[in-house]
Amino acid sequence: MLGLSAALLQSAGGPVVSFMSKAYEELFRNIPFIVLIFFFYFGLPVLGVFISPFFTGVLALSVAVGAYNTAIIRAGIDQVDKDIVSAAVSFGHSKYQIYSRILLPIALRTSIRPLGSMFANLILTSSILSTITLNELTGSAKIIASYTFKPFEVYVLLMLFYCVLTYAITILINLMHTRMNKIMVN
């Protein structure tokens, strides 16, 4: 939702709002994810803002992935043929109707695969959250490996789990893409 909102602000907002949205996109696409996590978890408390590890992870992942999704969705909007928009304007459609009924369905159809890749990357990136004591999959594997003294077996299982999970997501995204293309053709 953050990426969609920022992309819409860039393409349909005024110059100030568009600039702010572009600044958000460029800022958070150019900061390493681990630096972002450390800033939210260790930096904000200096300013008196204390966030739990879970909400720090949610905030950092949302802001970072939202910036990348902004670029993906905006590129999808930019790919829509301008003649289609001109035709919609000549038929008297409002800006809202053009975006909701014409531009976004076409843009999202072309953006579904890159958005799916970002979702898979989001899952893989979440493993970095173990650095701020958030007990996600990688953190849990680390604990299990320290109790069992079998790091090789634990981390092989972890790698297989991540591989199966992201491969399943890729299959679902491909199915969604195929279905969306069939719907748009009919």
N, CA and C of each residue as an Amber inpcrd file, in Angstrom:
protein
   558
   0.8260000  -1.2010000   0.0000000   0.0000000   0.0000000   0.0000000
   0.8670000   1.2600000   0.0000000   1.9680000   1.2120000   0.7360000
   2.8570000   2.3650000   0.7770000   3.4540000   2.6400000  -0.6000000
   3.8860000   1.6040000  -1.2840000   4.4510000   1.7550000  -2.6210000
   3.4150000   2.2500000  -3.6160000   2.1970000   1.7190000  -3.5410000
   1.1250000   2.1520000  -4.4350000   0.7900000   3.6170000  -4.1850000
   0.6630000   3.9860000  -2.9200000   0.3420000   5.3800000  -2.5850000
   1.4230000   6.3300000  -3.0740000   2.6780000   5.9890000  -2.8280000
   3.7780000   6.8620000  -3.2520000   3.8620000   6.9440000  -4.7780000
   3.6120000   5.8340000  -5.4650000   3.6430000   5.8530000  -6.9330000
   2.5270000   6.7220000  -7.4840000   1.3510000   6.6320000  -6.8800000
   0.2380000   7.4710000  -7.3300000   0.5230000   8.9450000  -7.0670000
   1.1250000   9.2310000  -5.9260000   1.4730000  10.6250000  -5.6250000
   2.4980000  11.1650000  -6.6240000   3.4190000  10.3210000  -7.0390000
   4.4180000  10.7680000  -8.0160000   3.7960000  11.0250000  -9.3800000
   2.8540000  10.1700000  -9.7660000   2.3330000  10.2990000 -11.1180000
   1.1320000  11.2330000 -11.2070000   0.3670000  11.3860000 -10.1280000
  -0.8530000  12.1990000 -10.2090000  -0.8530000  13.3850000  -9.2580000
   0.0870000  13.4480000  -8.3440000   0.1130000  14.5340000  -7.3740000
   0.7080000  15.8010000  -7.9510000   0.5940000  16.8380000  -7.1880000
   1.1900000  18.1100000  -7.5840000   2.6980000  18.0510000  -7.4750000
   3.3760000  19.1120000  -7.8650000   4.8410000  19.0950000  -7.8790000
   5.4740000  18.8930000  -6.5010000   4.8970000  19.4840000  -5.4660000
   5.4780000  19.3560000  -4.1250000   5.2920000  17.9290000  -3.6060000
   4.0810000  17.4130000  -3.7310000   3.7950000  16.0530000  -3.2580000
   4.5870000  15.0340000  -4.0610000   4.6780000  15.2490000  -5.3590000
   5.4440000  14.3540000  -6.2180000   6.9220000  14.3560000  -5.8210000
   7.4510000  15.5370000  -5.5400000   8.8510000  15.6420000  -5.1120000
   9.0770000  14.9100000  -3.7920000   8.1530000  15.0750000  -2.8300000
   8.2980000  14.4130000  -1.5310000   8.2460000  12.8960000  -1.6850000
   7.3580000  12.4210000  -2.5480000   7.2550000  10.9890000  -2.7840000
   8.5160000  10.4500000  -3.4460000   9.0390000  11.1930000  -4.4000000
  10.2760000  10.7820000  -5.0750000  11.4550000  10.8000000  -4.1030000
  11.4710000  11.7960000  -3.1980000  12.5330000  11.8750000  -2.1920000
  12.4740000  10.6590000  -1.2590000  11.2530000  10.2610000  -0.8480000
  11.0920000   9.0480000  -0.0170000  11.6550000   7.8320000  -0.7490000
  11.2580000   7.6830000  -2.0220000  11.7030000   6.5320000  -2.8010000
  13.2240000   6.4970000  -2.9070000  13.8200000   7.6100000  -3.2820000
  15.2660000   7.6490000  -3.4750000  16.0190000   7.4690000  -2.1560000
  15.5160000   8.0700000  -1.0950000  16.1850000   7.9620000   0.2020000
  16.2380000   6.5080000   0.6710000  15.0970000   5.8550000   0.7160000
  15.0520000   4.5160000   1.3050000  15.5020000   3.4110000   0.3600000
  15.6300000   3.6910000  -0.9300000  16.2330000   2.7170000  -1.8440000
  17.7500000   2.7710000  -1.7730000  18.2980000   3.8390000  -1.1980000
  19.7450000   4.0150000  -1.1870000  20.3620000   3.9030000   0.2010000
  19.6280000   3.3400000   1.1320000  20.1540000   3.0760000   2.4730000
  20.1950000   1.5600000   2.6550000  21.3410000   0.9960000   3.0440000
  21.3820000  -0.4530000   3.2920000  20.3580000  -0.8350000   4.3700000
  19.7300000  -1.9780000   4.1600000  18.6560000  -2.3850000   5.0660000
  19.1320000  -2.5080000   6.5150000  20.3160000  -3.0310000   6.7130000
  20.8090000  -3.2030000   8.0800000  21.0260000  -1.8500000   8.7620000
  21.4430000  -0.8450000   8.0030000  21.6100000   0.5010000   8.5650000
  20.2490000   1.0620000   8.9720000  19.2460000   0.8110000   8.1540000
  17.8880000   1.2600000   8.4680000  17.3760000   0.6160000   9.7560000
  17.5970000  -0.6780000   9.8920000  17.1760000  -1.3770000  11.1140000
  17.8950000  -0.7950000  12.3230000  19.1980000  -0.6470000  12.2140000
  19.9660000  -0.1220000  13.3490000  19.5410000   1.2970000  13.6880000
  19.2260000   2.1160000  12.6700000  18.7690000   3.4760000  12.9490000
  17.4650000   3.4500000  13.7420000  16.4980000   2.6450000  13.2830000
  15.2130000   2.5900000  13.9860000  15.3560000   1.9880000  15.3870000
  16.1980000   0.9620000  15.5120000  16.2830000   0.2490000  16.7960000
  17.2220000   0.9270000  17.7920000  18.3650000   1.4060000  17.3160000
  19.3440000   2.0020000  18.2280000  19.3660000   3.5330000  18.1670000
  19.0210000   4.1050000  17.0060000  19.0920000   5.5500000  16.8410000
  17.8950000   6.2960000  17.3980000  16.6920000   5.7840000  17.1350000
  15.4940000   6.4850000  17.6060000  15.4050000   6.5960000  19.1310000
  15.8540000   5.6010000  19.9070000  15.8090000   5.7680000  21.3630000
  16.6090000   6.9720000  21.8690000  17.6370000   7.3790000  21.1320000
  18.3960000   8.5710000  21.5100000  17.4870000   9.8000000  21.4640000
  16.5030000   9.7760000  20.5410000  15.5390000  10.8680000  20.4170000
  14.3260000  10.6760000  21.3230000  14.3320000   9.6090000  22.1150000
  13.2210000   9.3420000  23.0290000  12.1130000   8.4910000  22.4330000
  12.3460000   7.9190000  21.2550000  11.3530000   7.0700000  20.5960000
  11.7930000   5.6230000  20.7520000  11.0480000   4.8630000  21.5380000
  11.3880000   3.4650000  21.7930000  10.3770000   2.5720000  21.0850000
  10.8810000   1.6700000  20.2470000  10.0360000   0.7500000  19.4890000
  10.5110000  -0.6660000  19.7810000   9.5690000  -1.5720000  19.9520000
   9.9260000  -2.9690000  20.2060000  10.6270000  -3.5480000  18.9820000
  11.3910000  -4.6220000  19.1690000  12.0640000  -5.2380000  18.0120000
  11.0850000  -5.6350000  16.9020000   9.9280000  -6.1560000  17.2760000
   8.9420000  -6.5670000  16.2690000   8.4850000  -5.3760000  15.4290000
   8.0710000  -4.3010000  16.0770000   7.5890000  -3.1330000  15.3360000
   8.7190000  -2.4120000  14.6040000   9.9300000  -2.4960000  15.1320000
  11.0820000  -1.9630000  14.3980000  11.2430000  -2.7240000  13.0900000
  11.1390000  -4.0440000  13.1520000  11.2390000  -4.8660000  11.9470000
  10.1350000  -4.5550000  10.9570000   8.9040000  -4.4430000  11.4510000
   7.7730000  -4.1260000  10.5690000   7.9770000  -2.7610000   9.9190000
   8.3850000  -1.7810000  10.7120000   8.6050000  -0.4310000  10.1870000
   9.7270000  -0.4110000   9.1440000  10.8540000  -1.0190000   9.4730000
  12.0000000  -1.0100000   8.5620000  11.6770000  -1.7440000   7.2630000
  11.0550000  -2.9150000   7.3580000  10.6980000  -3.6670000   6.1540000
   9.6710000  -2.9070000   5.3240000   8.6960000  -2.3130000   5.9750000
   7.6520000  -1.5800000   5.2460000   8.2180000  -0.3900000   4.5020000
   9.0300000   0.3810000   5.1860000   9.5980000   1.5860000   4.5690000
  10.5310000   1.2140000   3.4150000  11.3750000   0.2190000   3.6150000
  12.3410000  -0.1700000   2.5810000  11.6520000  -0.7960000   1.3750000
  10.7990000  -1.7670000   1.6040000  10.1260000  -2.4500000   0.5000000
   9.1350000  -1.5030000  -0.1770000   8.5050000  -0.6250000   0.6040000
   7.5980000   0.3640000   0.0180000   8.3020000   1.2470000  -0.9960000
   9.5420000   1.6130000  -0.7180000  10.3040000   2.4530000  -1.6510000
  10.5700000   1.7050000  -2.9580000  10.9530000   0.4410000  -2.8570000
  11.1800000  -0.3460000  -4.0750000   9.8830000  -0.5780000  -4.8380000
   8.8040000  -0.8480000  -4.1120000   7.5100000  -1.0540000  -4.7580000
   7.0270000   0.2190000  -5.4480000   7.3670000   1.3710000  -4.8860000
   7.0320000   2.6400000  -5.5290000   7.6410000   2.6890000  -6.9220000
   8.9030000   2.3460000  -7.0100000   9.5880000   2.3740000  -8.3110000
   8.9660000   1.3790000  -9.2810000   8.6110000   0.1990000  -8.7960000
   8.0280000  -0.8360000  -9.6560000   6.6690000  -0.3930000 -10.1860000
   5.8130000   0.0860000  -9.2940000   4.4560000   0.4770000  -9.7000000
   4.5020000   1.7160000 -10.5900000   5.3520000   2.6690000 -10.2580000
   5.4790000   3.8720000 -11.0930000   5.9430000   3.4980000 -12.4940000
   6.8760000   2.5490000 -12.5860000   7.3350000   2.0850000 -13.9010000
   6.1810000   1.4220000 -14.6610000   5.3460000   0.6750000 -13.9530000
   4.1680000   0.0710000 -14.5880000   3.2050000   1.1220000 -15.1040000
   2.9960000   2.1810000 -14.3250000   2.1190000   3.2840000 -14.7540000
   2.7190000   3.9820000 -15.9690000   4.0290000   4.1960000 -15.9460000
   4.6940000   4.8760000 -17.0590000   4.6450000   4.0520000 -18.3480000
   4.5040000   2.7280000 -18.2250000   4.4690000   1.8560000 -19.4010000
   3.1330000   1.8860000 -20.1320000   2.0850000   2.3700000 -19.4680000
   0.7610000   2.3900000 -20.0960000   0.7920000   3.3790000 -21.2620000
   0.2790000   2.9450000 -22.3730000   0.2620000   3.7660000 -23.5860000
  -0.5250000   5.0570000 -23.3370000   0.0860000   6.1740000 -23.6500000
  -0.5330000   7.4900000 -23.4100000  -1.7810000   7.6910000 -24.2610000
  -1.8840000   6.9770000 -25.3920000  -3.0800000   7.0900000 -26.2270000
  -4.3110000   6.5430000 -25.5080000  -4.1130000   5.5290000 -24.6660000
  -5.2240000   4.9780000 -23.8870000  -5.7450000   6.0380000 -22.9250000
  -4.8300000   6.7360000 -22.2780000  -5.2210000   7.7920000 -21.3420000
  -5.9090000   8.9200000 -22.1080000  -5.3730000   9.2940000 -23.2480000
  -5.9860000  10.3530000 -24.0590000  -7.4040000   9.9680000 -24.4780000
  -7.5990000   8.7150000 -24.8480000  -8.9340000   8.2480000 -25.2250000
  -9.8950000   8.3300000 -24.0370000  -9.4200000   7.9490000 -22.8610000
 -10.2700000   8.0140000 -21.6710000 -10.6520000   9.4530000 -21.3460000
  -9.7070000  10.3690000 -21.5160000  -9.9870000  11.7920000 -21.2790000
 -11.0210000  12.2960000 -22.2830000 -10.8650000  11.8930000 -23.5430000
 -11.8060000  12.3540000 -24.5740000 -13.2100000  11.7970000 -24.3610000
 -13.3130000  10.6550000 -23.6930000 -14.6260000  10.1000000 -23.3650000
 -15.2120000  10.7280000 -22.1010000 -14.4690000  11.6230000 -21.4810000
 -14.9900000  12.3540000 -20.3330000 -14.7830000  11.6740000 -18.9910000
 -13.8810000  10.7020000 -18.9190000 -13.6120000  10.0470000 -17.6370000
 -12.8660000  11.0070000 -16.7090000 -13.1680000  10.9070000 -15.4340000
 -12.4580000  11.7230000 -14.4450000 -11.0720000  11.1330000 -14.2050000
 -10.2240000  11.9130000 -13.5500000  -8.8690000  11.4350000 -13.2400000
  -8.9380000  10.1750000 -12.3720000  -9.8640000  10.1540000 -11.4130000
 -10.0460000   8.9750000 -10.5530000 -10.4370000   7.7610000 -11.3940000
 -11.3840000   7.9270000 -12.3120000 -11.8220000   6.8110000 -13.1470000
 -10.6850000   6.3070000 -14.0350000  -9.9130000   7.2380000 -14.5640000
  -8.7940000   6.8350000 -15.4310000  -7.7930000   6.0070000 -14.6440000
  -7.4610000   6.4500000 -13.4330000  -6.4910000   5.7080000 -12.6260000
  -7.0640000   4.3810000 -12.1300000  -8.2790000   4.3950000 -11.6060000
  -8.8110000   3.1860000 -10.9800000  -9.2740000   2.1340000 -11.9810000
  -9.7530000   2.5600000 -13.1450000 -10.3240000   1.5960000 -14.0920000
  -9.4200000   1.2830000 -15.2800000  -8.4580000   2.1510000 -15.5390000
  -7.6360000   1.9490000 -16.7370000  -6.1560000   1.8060000 -16.3790000
  -5.5760000   2.8680000 -15.8290000  -4.1270000   2.8730000 -15.5790000
  -3.6770000   1.7970000 -14.5950000  -4.2810000   1.7660000 -13.4130000
  -3.8070000   0.8240000 -12.3830000  -3.9890000  -0.6370000 -12.7670000
  -5.1320000  -1.0570000 -13.3330000  -5.2160000  -2.4710000 -13.7350000
  -4.1320000  -2.8820000 -14.7350000  -3.8530000  -2.0090000 -15.7030000
  -2.8110000  -2.3250000 -16.6810000  -1.4390000  -2.2990000 -16.0160000
  -1.1920000  -1.2730000 -15.2020000   0.1100000  -1.1320000 -14.5390000
   0.3740000  -2.2910000 -13.5840000  -0.6280000  -2.6990000 -12.8330000
  -0.4340000  -3.7920000 -11.8780000  -0.2440000  -5.1250000 -12.5920000
  -0.8750000  -5.2790000 -13.7470000  -0.6810000  -6.5070000 -14.5120000
   0.7690000  -6.6210000 -14.9630000   1.3380000  -5.5120000 -15.3960000
   2.7300000  -5.5690000 -15.8430000   3.7140000  -5.5730000 -14.6670000
   3.2530000  -5.1680000 -13.4990000   4.1340000  -5.0730000 -12.3350000
   4.0620000  -6.2800000 -11.4110000   3.1740000  -7.2170000 -11.6870000
   2.9280000  -8.3060000 -10.7330000   4.1720000  -9.1580000 -10.5020000
   4.9260000  -9.4470000 -11.5310000   6.1200000 -10.2770000 -11.3380000
   7.2040000  -9.5550000 -10.5410000   7.5320000  -8.3130000 -10.8740000
   8.5250000  -7.6220000 -10.0310000   8.0470000  -7.4330000  -8.5870000
   6.7420000  -7.1980000  -8.4060000   6.2210000  -7.0740000  -7.0320000
   6.3330000  -8.4080000  -6.2960000   6.1000000  -9.4930000  -7.0140000
   6.2620000 -10.8210000  -6.4150000   7.7060000 -11.0950000  -6.0310000
   8.6270000 -10.6670000  -6.8620000  10.0460000 -10.8120000  -6.5320000
  10.3960000 -10.0020000  -5.2920000   9.8220000  -8.8150000  -5.1840000
  10.0700000  -7.9950000  -3.9900000   9.4870000  -8.6680000  -2.7450000
   8.3340000  -9.3350000  -2.8890000   7.7430000 -10.0360000  -1.7470000
   8.6430000 -11.1900000  -1.3060000   9.1700000 -11.9380000  -2.2740000
  10.1010000 -13.0170000  -1.9350000  11.3540000 -12.4380000  -1.2850000
  11.8360000 -11.3200000  -1.8080000  12.9940000 -10.6600000  -1.2230000
  12.6990000 -10.1570000   0.1890000  11.4850000  -9.7210000   0.4120000
  11.0620000  -9.2930000   1.7530000  11.2010000 -10.4360000   2.7540000
  10.7870000 -11.6050000   2.3480000  10.8980000 -12.7780000   3.2290000
  12.3590000 -13.0900000   3.5060000  13.1750000 -13.0440000   2.4660000
  14.5970000 -13.3270000   2.6520000  15.2800000 -12.2550000   3.4910000
  14.9050000 -11.0160000   3.2910000  15.5010000  -9.9000000   4.0330000
  15.1280000  -9.9330000   5.5040000  13.9810000 -10.5130000   5.8140000
  13.5470000 -10.5680000   7.2190000  14.5470000 -11.3180000   8.0980000
  15.4080000 -12.1360000   7.4980000  16.3990000 -12.8650000   8.2890000
  17.3820000 -11.9210000   8.9770000  17.5680000 -10.7300000   8.4190000
  18.4860000  -9.7550000   9.0150000  17.9460000  -9.2290000  10.3440000
  16.6450000  -9.3630000  10.5610000  16.0440000  -8.8600000  11.7980000
  16.5560000  -9.5670000  13.0420000  17.2050000 -10.7040000  12.8620000
  17.7800000 -11.3980000  14.0240000  18.8870000 -10.5660000  14.6650000
  19.4260000  -9.5870000  13.9350000  20.4890000  -8.7420000  14.4840000
  19.9910000  -7.8000000  15.5770000  18.6670000  -7.5920000  15.6590000
  18.1210000  -6.7300000  16.7190000  17.3120000  -7.5560000  17.7180000
  17.7280000  -8.7780000  17.9120000  17.1520000  -9.7170000  18.8770000
  15.7290000 -10.1310000  18.5540000  15.2730000  -9.8860000  17.3280000
  13.9520000 -10.3540000  16.9330000  14.0750000 -11.8280000  16.5980000
  13.2770000 -12.6320000  17.2360000  13.3900000 -14.0790000  17.1030000
  12.5550000 -14.5720000  15.9270000  13.0590000 -14.3520000  14.7040000
  12.3950000 -14.8600000  13.5080000  13.0670000 -16.1740000  13.1290000
  12.8910000 -16.6330000  11.9040000  13.3940000 -17.9610000  11.5130000
  14.8950000 -18.1270000  11.7260000  15.6670000 -17.1640000  11.2800000
  17.1170000 -17.2830000  11.4010000  17.5460000 -17.2210000  12.8620000
  16.9190000 -16.3450000  13.6290000  17.2260000 -16.2680000  15.0600000
  16.8580000 -17.5540000  15.7790000  15.7100000 -18.1260000  15.4040000
  15.3000000 -19.4070000  16.0050000  16.2700000 -20.5220000  15.6280000
  16.7210000 -20.5260000  14.3750000  17.6920000 -21.5420000  13.9380000
  18.9940000 -21.4030000  14.7220000  19.3980000 -20.1850000  14.9730000
  20.6200000 -19.9440000  15.7360000  20.4900000 -20.5060000  17.1570000
  19.3310000 -20.3100000  17.7630000  19.0910000 -20.8290000  19.1140000
  19.0880000 -22.3600000  19.0970000  18.3960000 -22.9360000  18.1260000
  18.3330000 -24.4080000  18.0290000  19.7250000 -24.9850000  17.7950000
  20.4950000 -24.3520000  16.9290000  21.8560000 -24.8310000  16.6580000
  22.7250000 -24.7610000  17.9090000  22.5280000 -23.7430000  18.7440000
  23.3410000 -23.6300000  19.9600000  22.9360000 -24.6680000  21.0030000
  21.6560000 -25.0710000  21.0040000  21.2130000 -26.1030000  21.9470000
  21.5910000 -27.5050000  21.4980000  21.5000000 -27.7640000  20.2050000
  21.7220000 -29.1140000  19.6940000  23.1680000 -29.3810000  19.2930000
  23.9630000 -28.3290000  19.1520000  25.3370000 -28.4400000  18.6640000
  25.3880000 -29.1000000  17.2840000  24.3630000 -28.8140000  16.4770000
  24.3080000 -29.3430000  15.1090000  24.0060000 -28.1910000  14.1410000
  24.9470000 -27.2610000  14.0390000  24.6700000 -26.1040000  13.1830000
  24.4950000 -26.4650000  11.7090000  25.2620000 -27.4480000  11.2280000
  25.1660000 -27.8060000   9.8140000  23.7450000 -28.2510000   9.4760000
  23.2110000 -29.1960000  10.2500000  21.8770000 -29.7320000   9.9800000
  20.8030000 -28.6540000  10.1160000  20.9180000 -27.8230000  11.1440000
  19.9200000 -26.7770000  11.3830000  19.9130000 -25.7710000  10.2380000
  21.0970000 -25.3270000   9.8130000  21.1510000 -24.3180000   8.7670000
  20.8320000 -24.8790000   7.3790000  21.0980000 -26.1670000   7.1510000
  20.6630000 -26.7940000   5.9040000  19.1380000 -26.8080000   5.8520000
  18.5000000 -27.1710000   6.9590000  17.0330000 -27.1580000   7.0090000
  16.4870000 -25.7410000   6.8210000  17.1570000 -24.7750000   7.4260000
  16.7270000 -23.3880000   7.2760000  16.8280000 -22.9460000   5.8080000
  17.9340000 -23.2730000   5.1680000  18.0970000 -22.9230000   3.7500000
  17.0160000 -23.5850000   2.9010000  16.7490000 -24.8650000   3.1650000
  15.7090000 -25.5690000   2.4100000  14.3390000 -24.9360000   2.6440000
  14.0670000 -24.5560000   3.8850000  12.7780000 -23.9310000   4.1930000
  12.6150000 -22.6160000   3.4250000  13.6480000 -21.7620000   3.4620000
  13.5880000 -20.4970000   2.7210000  13.4290000 -20.7550000   1.2200000
  14.1480000 -21.7360000   0.7140000  14.0840000 -22.0660000  -0.7070000
  12.6770000 -22.5190000  -1.1020000  12.0910000 -23.4210000  -0.3290000
  10.7420000 -23.9210000  -0.6160000   9.7260000 -22.7740000  -0.5120000
   9.8580000 -21.9560000   0.5130000   8.9200000 -20.8490000   0.7200000
   8.9710000 -19.8480000  -0.4320000  10.1490000 -19.4290000  -0.8170000
  10.2460000 -18.4400000  -1.8970000   9.9030000 -19.0480000  -3.2560000
  10.1960000 -20.3340000  -3.4420000   9.8140000 -20.9900000  -4.6930000
   8.2960000 -21.0940000  -4.7930000   7.6300000 -21.4110000  -3.6820000
   6.1630000 -21.4710000  -3.6680000   5.5720000 -20.0970000  -3.9930000
   6.1750000 -19.0530000  -3.4690000   5.7050000 -17.6910000  -3.7620000
   5.8830000 -17.3880000  -5.2500000   7.0070000 -17.7910000  -5.8150000
   7.2560000 -17.5730000  -7.2400000   6.2090000 -18.2820000  -8.0890000
   5.8690000 -19.5030000  -7.7240000   4.8380000 -20.2490000  -8.4580000
   3.4950000 -19.5300000  -8.3570000   3.1240000 -19.0730000  -7.1580000
   1.8590000 -18.3530000  -6.9800000   1.8370000 -17.0570000  -7.7880000
   2.9230000 -16.3400000  -7.8000000   2.9930000 -15.0930000  -8.5650000
   2.8500000 -15.3810000 -10.0650000   3.4960000 -16.4260000 -10.5450000
   3.3650000 -16.7830000 -11.9570000   1.9320000 -17.1700000 -12.3040000
   1.2650000 -17.8880000 -11.3980000  -0.1470000 -18.2320000 -11.6150000
  -1.0170000 -16.9720000 -11.6390000  -0.7460000 -16.0520000 -10.7190000
  -1.5010000 -14.7960000 -10.6970000  -1.2760000 -14.0110000 -11.9790000
  -0.0410000 -13.9690000 -12.4460000   0.2740000 -13.2430000 -13.6690000
  -0.4580000 -13.8540000 -14.8600000  -0.4450000 -15.1600000 -14.9430000
  -1.1460000 -15.8400000 -16.0370000  -2.6380000 -15.5640000 -15.9790000
  -3.1970000 -15.6520000 -14.7920000  -4.6450000 -15.4070000 -14.6270000
  -4.9930000 -13.9460000 -14.9630000  -4.1810000 -13.0120000 -14.5170000
  -4.4520000 -11.6060000 -14.8160000  -4.3880000 -11.3410000 -16.3180000
  -3.4440000 -11.9720000 -17.0010000  -3.3440000 -11.7890000 -18.4480000
  -4.5300000 -12.3800000 -19.1690000  -5.0580000 -13.5100000 -18.6970000
  -6.2360000 -14.1100000 -19.3100000  -7.4590000 -13.2140000 -19.1110000
  -7.5900000 -12.6440000 -17.9150000  -8.7190000 -11.7710000 -17.6160000
  -8.6600000 -10.5240000 -18.4950000  -7.4630000  -9.9390000 -18.6450000
  -7.3150000  -8.7070000 -19.4130000  -7.5600000  -8.9610000 -20.9090000
  -7.2290000 -10.1550000 -21.3990000  -7.4160000 -10.4600000 -22.8110000
  -8.9000000 -10.6640000 -23.0980000  -9.5930000 -11.3130000 -22.1570000
 -11.0330000 -11.5820000 -22.3690000 -11.7810000 -10.3430000 -22.0810000
